Amino acid sequence: MNDPRSILFLEKFDFANLTRLQQFGFQLIEEYRAETLDHSDVCAIFTKVSKKLPKEFMRRFPNLAFVVIPATGTDLVEISDKEIQNFEVISLRDNPDILQKFHSTREVFLWLLISLLRNTYQGAKDVELSRNWDRDKHIGTNLYGKKIGILGYGRIGSQIAETCNALGMQVYAWDISKKSKINPGVHFVSSPESLVSSVEVLSINIDSRPENVSYINQDLLSLGKDLYLINTARGFVVDESSVLSCLANGTLLGYGADVLVGEGSDGQWLEQNIIWKAMVSMNHYNIVLTPHLGGATHENIHQAESAVIDVFLKRVMSVD
């Protein structure tokens, strides 16, 4: 590929990884300089999980060949436009071996779990913001012995199961795969409905395929009783209005999420999100949110960026 040679970066990338791209003769353009950019010279767009790429934006780049995302999810790229324009999406799915080294999402899951059941986050805020040292106000419930359901037993789901086993929880799971799962510490059930009705905590670990939009809905949640719900998958797999309804009627005792509906849209999306609005305006609801921190560690970021850049450079060399 001799021309075009510009790469547009919509989010910050590790300096060492950028240097590798420069060594191959690419011109690196940061987003704030994009207004003066020659759109026809852009051969690739590098982004992460916080920027949505709508079709109106993508149409500005007639010679775009690659969109590179150091993450597993590619839902921020509008598929209809990918079909119109002949560009390739490169993600961590192109390098599955690297994914096996990542364990950080279960750490955020664990923080959400402890925050919801033990009230540690709420207690810490009370001490910091209100100077209120009130132990009795934040009495929680044990994790030990609780029944947790893993909805989606893939890489992250199996890691969460391992962690919860170590905590002395009773682990149940369901996965779309019909293959038998061999794990002496996990009870596999026959359906999502059976899972929800059997557990006290539900961890959502399904993927971003289109049929999973609003998978967690009123009908499914209504099968639970005194349930804690934790979402470290994608915001849109949950119908958030159903979550609020179940929090209001007591079906749900708490909701912890590392992802929300609307993530990656314009700058006002968070203020428009109904879960966020409920958290800040209805503080009696047990809601804990983190800003998509699952994979956000220095180690993961460097390895993920390096992995997708490796794939990108191989693809470019094959085109040349």
Summary of the structure (lengths in Angstrom):
residues: 320
radius of gyration: 21.5
end to end distance: 4.5
largest distance: 67.8
contacts: 976
relative contact order: 0.13
helix: 43%
strand: 17%
